[in-house]
Amino acid sequence: MTNPFLRTALITGAVIAVVNIVFASLEYGLPNLPWWFYAAQLLLLPAMLLPMRYFPQASVTPDYLRRAGLFALGWAVPYAIYKFAHDVLSPVFSPGASLVGYVVTVALFSLIFAAVRRPGAGGRR
């Protein structure tokens, strides 16, 4: 893993964690967030390291479904931490609804990313 690659993964994980803390504090109040919520956000740092290698690989994969699958694998773990840590804070938390929302969101975004980030798309008209 190259140094810029490592830096990008760690910065991305930190930004996602901060965004999740901001959104959760706006919804529930910063003093009301439990300690485990902050600990879960720390999991985003290592969770970005392994899947980050899928993004460059996906951007050069010509097959649309394989490219979408690589994007889905890249976002699966970090988004799971982001979504489930926030969803569990809700007093009306439903594991099934949360899981369905997670799967649908990862599928939609991976299909959108695969369509937008196709190989050779840059500069060609």
C-alpha positions, 0 to 999 in steps of 0.5 A: 500500500502506497503512502498516498493510498494509506493517507486517503483511506485514513482521511476518508475514514475520519471524515465519515466518522466526523460526519456521522457524529455531527448527524447523530449529535444534531438528531440526538444531542451531543451529550446524549451520544453513548461512549460506544458510538464514538468507539464505533466511529474509530472502527471506520479507520481500519475499515477503510484500509482493506476495502480501499483497494477495490476502488482503483480496481473497480475504476479499470474493470470493463464489465459493468456488474463486476465493477458494481460488485467491486464498488459494493465491496469497497463501501460495504464495511465502512457504510455498515459501521456508519449506518448501523451505529447511527440506526441503533441510537434510535428508540424505534430501531428495527434490525430488519428495516436497517438491514434492508435499507443498508442493502438497498443503499449499497446496491444503488450506490454501487450501480450508480458509481459503476455507471459514472466511473466506467473505464475510458469515460474520462475525456471521451465523447 
